[in-house]
Amino acid sequence: MPKQKTHKATSKILKKKKNGTLTYKVSGGNHKTGKDTSKAVRQRRGKGVLAKGEASRLKSVI
C-alpha cells in the first residue's frame, strides 16, 4: 500500500509540539484591532491548541 501524502495546506497551518499536541495561530489579530479590548488583542497573540479529538484525526494528514 502506498504512503499517504501530506496535506500541504493543513501542514502550513498546524504545528506539532514535542508532546504531540497541535497548535495554530489564533485568527483576528492582524489588523482592525482598535475596536477590540486590550485583553482580546493580547489573547490572540498566543497559539491555540486543537482539541484532542480533532488532533488525533488530523495527525495522520500532517
PyMOL commands that set and color helices and strands:
alter all, ss='L'
color gray80, all
select helices_A, chain A and resi 8-13+38-44+52-58
alter helices_A, ss='H'
color red, helices_A
select strands_A, chain A and resi 15-16+22-25+47-49
alter strands_A, ss='S'
color yellow, strands_A
deselect
rebuild
show_as cartoon
